[in-house]
Amino acid sequence: MSGSKGSLGGCRHCGRELKRGIRFCSHCGHATSAGHKHLAAEAEKEHTVPRRAVAAIAAVFMGVVAALLSSLQIESANGVVPSLLMLAAGGLALGILSWPKPSRIFGSRPTLMDLGIGGIAGLLTFAIAWLYVLGLMSLQDADPEEVESLARVWWSVVVVAPLVEEFLIRGVAWEALIRIRTPKSTLLVSSILFAMIHGLNGGFWLEYPHRFAGGLLIGLVRLKTGSLLPCIFAHMVWNALAVFL
């Protein structure tokens, strides 16, 4: 059947005349050439999103590992080099994710109630960590080590570390994970990554349980408020109490 002006010609399956640009035959439902191209493009897009998300998570993971290895050399998991490595990993992951809008990373603008939730979460995470460490010390019959000068550590522990770690874990990694996993899975995996960052703070595997618990609580803040800023505030409260008390 010859196609008239503005038509695509006949359907390859039923022979009905088709209008130009139509993707599926209205009579038999089979895809036209344009329909096949559209389906192929959609399939490629469907596979591209998970691939990019997995690659971004891998970049974050490698950044965490590199930060941990560097902390062995400088004897501080909150030093400049680990922070730069984590920021670099975050930038690489954002590039892999095609630079999502800032609102995808930082979430919505927090309310005062959201910040209050973050503050409460910070108190709870500190309480968990404090009780856990006290329990370990009682089992080992060990005295706490002398704390470094507050002037040396407060800015890196209370300010820099929460900003960098939350940006990487509950910002960039969270965005990559939520694209391919459920919110519960995202909460779980991000908490594992958060615990890994602190694994070489001196306690090695003993660091993981209370860091993981703290990661879960701060992750719940992200789920509840939909914003990264209350998570940063919770982390700052936790670290500030740990340093000054």
N, C-alpha and C positions, 0 to 999 in steps of 0.2 A: 504494500500500500504506500503510495507516495504521500509525503507530508506536504500540507499546504503551508502558506506563509504564516509564521508564528507557531508552527507546530514542530514537534520533535520527530515525527514520523510514526510508524506503527510500533506497538509493543512487541517485543521479541517473543513473547509467550502466547498472547491471545490475539495479536494483530490489530487491536483497537488503536485509533489515532490518539496521540498524546500531545498536550500543549508543551511548548518549549519551557524548560526549566523545572518541569514536574519531576519529583523524585520517585514516586510510586504510581503504578497504573491504578486508576480508580476502579477498574473493572475486575482485574485478577489479583491486584495487590503486589505484583512482582516489582522489584526495584529496577529503575532505569539506569543509564550510565551515570547520570547526576546523583541518583540515589545510592549507587555503589560507592561513588566518591565520598558522599556525605557519611555513609556508614564507616568507611575506612578511616576518615578523619576523626570521627567520634571515638572509634576503637583506639586509635593512636593517642588521642587525648586522655582516654580512660586509663591507658597503661602508663602514660607519661607522668601523671600526678603521683601515683604510688612510687614510681621509680625515683622521682625527684625527692619525695618525702624520705624514702629510705636512705638515699645518698646524703641528704641533709642531716639525718640522725647519725649516720656514720661519721660525718664531719664533726659533729658535736662530740661524739664518743672519742674520736681521735684527739680532739682538743683537750678533753678531760684527761686522757691518758698522758698526753704530752705535758700538761700542767702538773700531774702527779709526779712524773719522772723528773721534771725540773725542780720540784719542791724538795726532792732528795738532795739536790746539790746545794740549795740555798737555805735548807732547813726551815722553810716556812711555806705553808700551803697558801698563804695570803700575800705572798710577795709580788713584786712588780712583774717578774717574768711569767709566772703562772697566770696572772690576770691578763697580760698581753696575749698569751697563747689562747686563752679562752675567748677573748674578744676577737682574735683572728679567726678562730673556729666558728664563732657566731657570724662574722661577716661572710665567711665562705658558705656557710649553710644558708644565709639569706640570699646570696647570689644563686645558689642551686635552686632555691624556692622562687626564683624570678622576682626578688625584692617585693614581697607582699607589703601592703599598706601598713603604716605604723600602727593603725588601730587593730590589725590582726595580731601584732606582737604585744602591744601594751594594753589592749582591751579598751573598755569604756572608761570614761572619766569617773573616778571613785567619789562616792559621797562620804560625808563624815561618818556615817554608820559603817561603810566599807572599811574606812581607816580604823574605826573602833574594833571591828572584827579582826583586822590585821594585828592590832595591838594586843588583843586577847590571845590570838594565836601565838604571838611572840612570847608572851608570858608562859603559855602552856608548853611551848617547845623548850624554853629555858628550864622549866620545872622538870620536864622529862629528862633532859640532858643532865641536870644537876643531880637528880635522884639516881640516875644510872651510874654516873661517875662516882658518887658517894658509895654506891653499892660495890663497885669494883674495888675502890680503895679499901673498904672494910674487909673484903675477901682477901686482898693482897697484903693487908696490914701495912699500907704505904701512906706516907704523908704527901700532900700536894706539893708540887714543885713551886719554887718561888716565881712569881709572875714578873714578866718584863716590865720595863718602865712604861707607864700608861701613855706618856707623851709620844713614845715610839710606835705604839701599836694601835691606838684608838682609831686613827684615821683610816688605816688599812683594814682593820677588822670590823669596825662599826660602819664605815661609809663605803669604801671601795669594794670589799668582798661582797656585801649584799647586792650592790648595784650590778657588778659583773656576773655573779653567780645566778641571780634571778633573771637577768637579761638572757643568759645562755640557756638556763634550764626551763624556767617557766615562761620564757618569752619565745626564743627561737625554737628550742627542742619541742616545746609544747605545741607550737604552730605546726611543726612537721608531723608530730604524732597524731594530732587531732584530725589531720587530713586522711589518715588511713586506719585509725583505731578509735575505739569508743572512749568516752570521757574517763571511765574507770581504768581502762588500760593505759591511757595517757597519764593519769594520776600515778599509777603504779610504776611505769617505766621512768617517768621523770623523777620520782622519788629515789629510784635506784641510782640514776645518774647523779643526783644530788649527794647521795651518800658516798659515791665513788670519789667525788671531788675532795672529800674530807678524810679519805681513807689513810692518808699518810701524814696526818697531823701529829703523829707520835704514837697513836694507839693501834695503828694498822687495822686488823679485822675487828678489834674491840670498838673502833669508831663507828662501824656501820649501823648497829641496831638503833642507837638513839638518833643518829643523823637521818636514818631512813624514816623513823617515826616523825621527826621534825619535818622532813620533806613531805610526808603525807599530810600533816596538819597545814603547812603552808600551801600545798597543792589544793587542799579543800577550800582555802581562802580564794584561790584563783577560780575554782569552780563556782563558789558561792557569789563572789562579787563580779566576776567577769573582767577583772582588771589586774594588771601586774603591779601597780603602785602599792596596794595594800600588802602584797607579798613582800615587796622590798621593805616596807615599814615593819612588818612582822619579823623579818630577818634582822633588821637593824636593832629592834628591841631585844631579840634573843642574844645577839652578839654583844650589845652594850651591857646587858646584865651579866653575861659571862665574863666580860673584861673587868667591870667595875665592882662586881660583888665577889 
